Amino acid sequence: MLDKTSTPSTYIQGLHAEARAKKYLENLGMVCLAKRLKTPYGEIDLLMQDDQTIVAAEVKYRKLLENAAQSIRPAQQKRIQHALQWWLSNHQNYMHHPPFQRFDVVLVCPGHDIKYYKNAWITEVSN
């Protein structure tokens, strides 16, 4: 289903970018837990597990890598953080033994250009 800001071609490009990013991360040894995970706080493009770490991976497709990198703003980071916290709080096996968490970014450009940022931003831990 298209979101309010997507045209059919950008929506399809986004799906292809997410598929490429998923394959890229799986080739690094990660396991996909969910794709396009919708929560009350927003969407996580790819929810991955990297050994003992749960990874919320944001995927951005742009014609230029620089434009993709600049498109992830602090407000979007916060939404992704809240979405991950919501997901963790709704999974019994993580309630008493919270896993390590990480926020990665995968930038995808036409052709074969992929730029991967592990631990793209750090969250503050609240008590």
C-alpha positions in Angstrom: 0.0 0.0 0.0 1.3 3.5 -0.9 1.9 6.0 1.8 0.6 9.6 1.4 3.9 10.9 0.0 4.9 8.1 -2.3 4.2 7.7 -6.0 4.1 4.2 -7.4 7.6 4.4 -8.8 9.2 5.7 -5.5 7.3 3.1 -3.5 8.6 0.3 -5.8 12.1 1.8 -5.6 11.8 1.8 -1.8 10.8 -1.9 -1.8 13.7 -2.8 -4.0 16.1 -0.8 -1.8 14.8 -2.5 1.3 15.2 -5.9 -0.3 18.8 -5.1 -1.3 19.6 -3.8 2.2 18.1 -6.9 3.8 20.2 -9.2 1.6 23.3 -7.0 2.3 22.7 -7.3 6.1 22.0 -11.1 5.9 25.3 -11.5 4.0 27.0 -9.9 7.1 25.4 -12.7 9.2 22.3 -10.9 10.5 18.9 -12.6 10.7 15.8 -10.7 9.6 13.1 -10.6 12.3 10.7 -8.3 10.5 10.4 -6.1 7.4 8.5 -2.8 7.4 7.5 -3.3 11.0 4.6 -1.0 11.8 4.2 0.2 15.4 2.2 2.9 17.1 5.3 5.1 17.0 6.3 4.6 13.4 7.9 2.0 11.1 11.1 0.1 11.3 12.3 -0.7 7.8 14.3 -3.8 8.8 14.4 -5.4 12.3 17.4 -7.6 12.4 19.3 -9.7 14.9 23.1 -9.6 15.0 24.2 -12.2 17.5 22.8 -10.9 20.8 21.9 -7.4 19.4 18.6 -6.3 18.1 19.1 -3.9 15.2 16.7 -1.4 13.8 17.9 -0.7 10.3 16.7 2.4 8.5 17.0 2.1 4.7 17.2 5.2 2.5 17.1 5.2 -1.3 18.3 8.3 -3.1 20.1 9.0 -6.4 23.1 10.3 -4.4 24.5 8.8 -1.2 25.0 12.3 0.3 21.2 13.0 -0.1 20.3 9.7 1.5 22.5 10.3 4.5 21.1 13.8 5.1 17.5 12.5 5.0 17.6 10.9 8.4 16.7 13.7 10.9 16.7 13.6 14.7 12.9 13.4 14.8 12.9 10.3 12.6 15.7 8.8 14.8 13.4 9.3 17.9 10.5 7.7 16.2 12.6 4.7 15.3 13.9 4.5 18.9 10.4 4.6 20.3 9.2 2.0 17.8 12.0 -0.4 18.8 11.3 0.2 22.5 7.6 -0.6 21.8 8.5 -3.8 20.0 10.8 -5.0 22.7 8.2 -4.3 25.4 5.7 -6.5 23.5 8.0 -9.5 23.3 8.1 -11.6 26.5 11.5 -13.0 25.9 13.1 -9.6 26.1 11.1 -8.1 29.0 13.4 -9.4 31.8 16.6 -9.7 29.8 16.7 -6.8 27.4 19.1 -7.3 24.5 21.7 -5.0 23.3 20.2 -2.5 20.8 21.6 -0.8 17.8 20.5 1.6 15.1 22.0 1.1 11.7 21.5 2.9 8.4 21.7 1.4 5.0 22.0 3.9 2.1 21.1 2.5 -1.3 21.7 4.2 -4.6 20.9 3.2 -8.2 23.2 0.5 -9.5 25.2 -1.3 -6.9 26.1 1.5 -4.4 25.3 0.6 -0.8 26.8 2.4 2.1 26.3 0.8 5.5 26.6 2.7 8.8 26.7 0.4 11.8 25.7 2.1 15.0 24.6 5.2 13.1 23.4 6.9 16.2 23.5 6.4 19.9 20.4 6.7 22.2 20.3 8.0 25.7 19.3 5.4 28.2 16.4 6.5 30.4 15.8 5.1 33.8 
